Amino acid sequence: RCPGASHRRVALERRKTSKLQAEAEGESGPGGTEQPSSLSPDADQGIVPAEQSFTSPALPAWTDEPGVDNPPFEENTVADSMSPLIFSREITTIEIHRSNPYIELGISIVGGNETPLINIVIQEVYRDGIIARDGRLLAGDQILQVNSFDISNVSHNHARAVLSQPCSVLHLT
């Protein structure tokens, strides 16, 4: 993964954890009406520096604008807990199961041996796609192999053809 993606994932996980803790405290509080006044102003500010320490000045600041992050990741905490995190520069094989082998993966790719990138890189993960529901791949991840077929040095169109071949189980490395 690109270094920026792992920092965003860590910040997102911290934000989710703090939201879950706040919800749990709100449910255990008396009636839930006194919960906002019981928080000190320093408690809310204590979270922000921890998230900002993970981003370098060269990376864009994290915003809460819709479309910047992928809402299914925030809303579906059960799916996130089942998918382990993948760390930067770690080569991992991911198994994707498709109920219908003709359903598209829900990603756009860039690169190919005719481009300066050479490798195949995920440019975007679409919200309603299979890859987004799985939650382990992000924009910026490189795809080296598809079902044991090496696509690390192939043309862009050849990589698209390999990725769009129908199969019920897809192994991405």
C-alpha positions as CSV (number, residue, x, y, z in Angstrom):
1,R,0.0,0.0,0.0
2,C,1.1,3.5,-0.4
3,P,2.2,5.0,2.9
4,G,-0.6,7.6,3.0
5,A,-3.3,4.9,2.9
6,S,-2.1,3.1,6.0
7,H,-2.1,6.4,7.9
8,R,-5.7,7.1,6.8
9,R,-6.7,3.6,7.9
10,V,-5.2,4.1,11.3
11,A,-6.9,7.4,11.7
12,L,-10.2,5.9,10.6
13,E,-9.9,3.0,13.0
14,R,-9.2,5.4,15.9
15,R,-12.2,7.5,15.0
16,K,-14.4,4.4,14.9
17,T,-13.1,3.2,18.2
18,S,-13.8,6.6,19.8
19,K,-17.3,6.6,18.3
20,L,-18.1,3.2,19.7
21,Q,-16.7,4.1,23.1
22,A,-18.8,7.3,23.1
23,E,-21.9,5.3,22.1
24,A,-21.3,2.7,24.8
25,E,-20.8,5.4,27.4
26,G,-24.0,7.2,26.2
27,E,-26.0,4.0,26.5
28,S,-24.8,3.3,30.1
29,G,-25.3,7.0,31.2
30,P,-28.5,8.0,32.9
31,G,-31.0,8.6,30.1
32,G,-28.3,9.7,27.7
33,T,-29.3,13.4,28.2
34,E,-26.4,14.4,30.4
35,Q,-23.7,12.8,28.2
36,P,-22.7,15.8,26.1
37,S,-22.3,18.1,29.2
38,S,-20.3,15.4,31.1
39,L,-17.6,15.5,28.5
40,S,-14.8,18.0,29.1
41,P,-13.6,20.2,26.2
42,D,-10.2,18.7,26.6
43,A,-11.5,15.2,26.0
44,D,-12.7,16.1,22.5
45,Q,-9.5,17.9,21.7
46,G,-7.4,15.0,22.9
47,I,-8.4,12.8,20.0
48,V,-7.5,15.3,17.2
49,P,-3.7,15.5,17.9
50,A,-3.4,11.7,18.0
51,E,-5.0,11.5,14.5
52,Q,-3.0,14.4,13.1
53,S,0.3,12.9,14.3
54,F,-0.1,10.1,11.8
55,T,-0.2,12.4,8.8
56,S,2.9,14.0,7.3
57,P,2.8,17.6,6.0
58,A,3.0,16.3,2.4
59,L,-0.3,14.4,2.8
60,P,-3.7,16.1,2.5
61,A,-5.6,16.7,5.7
62,W,-8.4,14.3,6.6
63,T,-11.8,15.8,6.1
64,D,-15.3,14.6,7.0
65,E,-16.7,15.6,3.6
66,P,-19.0,12.9,2.0
67,G,-17.2,11.1,-0.8
68,V,-13.7,11.5,0.7
69,D,-13.9,8.3,2.6
70,N,-16.0,5.3,1.9
71,P,-19.2,5.3,4.1
72,P,-19.7,1.5,4.0
73,F,-16.4,1.1,5.9
74,E,-17.7,3.4,8.7
75,E,-21.2,2.0,8.8
76,N,-20.4,-1.7,8.7
77,T,-18.2,-2.3,11.7
78,V,-18.9,-6.1,11.6
79,A,-17.4,-6.5,8.2
80,D,-14.3,-4.4,9.3
81,S,-13.7,-6.6,12.3
82,M,-13.7,-9.7,10.2
83,S,-11.2,-8.3,7.7
84,P,-7.7,-8.0,9.1
85,L,-5.7,-4.9,8.3
86,I,-3.0,-5.1,5.7
87,F,0.1,-3.0,6.5
88,S,2.2,-0.9,4.1
89,R,4.4,-2.8,1.6
90,E,3.1,-6.1,2.8
91,I,2.5,-8.7,0.0
92,T,-0.7,-10.5,0.8
93,T,-3.0,-12.8,-1.1
94,I,-6.7,-12.0,-0.7
95,E,-9.5,-14.4,-1.5
96,I,-12.7,-12.8,-2.8
97,H,-15.8,-14.9,-3.2
98,R,-18.4,-13.9,-5.7
99,S,-21.9,-15.4,-5.6
100,N,-22.3,-14.5,-9.3
101,P,-19.0,-14.9,-11.2
102,Y,-20.1,-12.2,-13.7
103,I,-20.5,-9.4,-11.2
104,E,-17.9,-6.7,-11.6
105,L,-15.3,-6.2,-8.8
106,G,-16.1,-2.5,-8.3
107,I,-12.6,-1.0,-8.8
108,S,-10.9,1.1,-11.4
109,I,-7.2,0.5,-12.1
110,V,-4.4,2.5,-13.6
111,G,-0.9,1.6,-14.8
112,G,0.4,-1.1,-17.1
113,N,3.8,-1.6,-18.8
114,E,3.0,1.0,-21.4
115,T,2.6,3.7,-18.6
116,P,5.2,5.3,-16.2
117,L,3.6,3.3,-13.3
118,I,4.3,-0.1,-15.0
119,N,2.5,-1.9,-12.1
120,I,-1.3,-2.2,-11.9
121,V,-2.6,0.0,-9.1
122,I,-6.1,0.4,-7.8
123,Q,-7.2,3.9,-8.5
124,E,-10.7,3.8,-7.0
125,V,-12.8,1.4,-5.0
126,Y,-16.5,1.9,-5.7
127,R,-18.9,1.9,-2.7
128,D,-21.2,-0.9,-3.9
129,G,-18.6,-3.2,-5.3
130,I,-17.4,-6.6,-4.0
131,I,-14.0,-5.2,-3.1
132,A,-15.5,-2.4,-1.0
133,R,-17.7,-4.9,0.9
134,D,-14.6,-7.0,1.6
135,G,-12.8,-3.9,2.9
136,R,-9.2,-5.1,2.7
137,L,-8.2,-3.3,-0.5
138,L,-7.9,0.5,-0.9
139,A,-7.0,2.9,-3.6
140,G,-3.2,2.9,-4.0
141,D,-2.9,-0.9,-3.5
142,Q,-0.9,-2.7,-6.2
143,I,-2.2,-5.9,-7.8
144,L,0.6,-8.3,-8.6
145,Q,-1.2,-11.5,-9.4
146,V,-4.8,-12.5,-10.3
147,N,-5.5,-16.2,-9.7
148,S,-1.7,-17.0,-9.8
149,F,-1.4,-15.1,-13.2
150,D,1.4,-12.5,-12.9
151,I,0.1,-9.0,-14.0
152,S,3.0,-7.0,-12.6
153,N,4.4,-6.3,-16.1
154,V,1.5,-6.5,-18.5
155,S,-0.4,-3.8,-20.5
156,H,-3.3,-2.0,-18.9
157,N,-5.9,-3.6,-21.2
158,H,-4.5,-7.1,-20.6
159,A,-4.7,-6.5,-16.8
160,R,-8.4,-5.4,-17.2
161,A,-9.1,-8.5,-19.2
162,V,-7.6,-10.8,-16.5
163,L,-9.4,-9.0,-13.7
164,S,-12.8,-9.2,-15.5
165,Q,-12.6,-12.9,-16.3
166,P,-15.6,-14.6,-14.6
167,C,-14.8,-16.8,-11.6
168,S,-16.5,-17.6,-8.3
169,V,-13.3,-17.3,-6.2
170,L,-10.7,-14.7,-7.0
171,H,-7.2,-14.7,-5.5
172,L,-5.5,-11.3,-5.6
173,T,-1.9,-10.8,-4.6
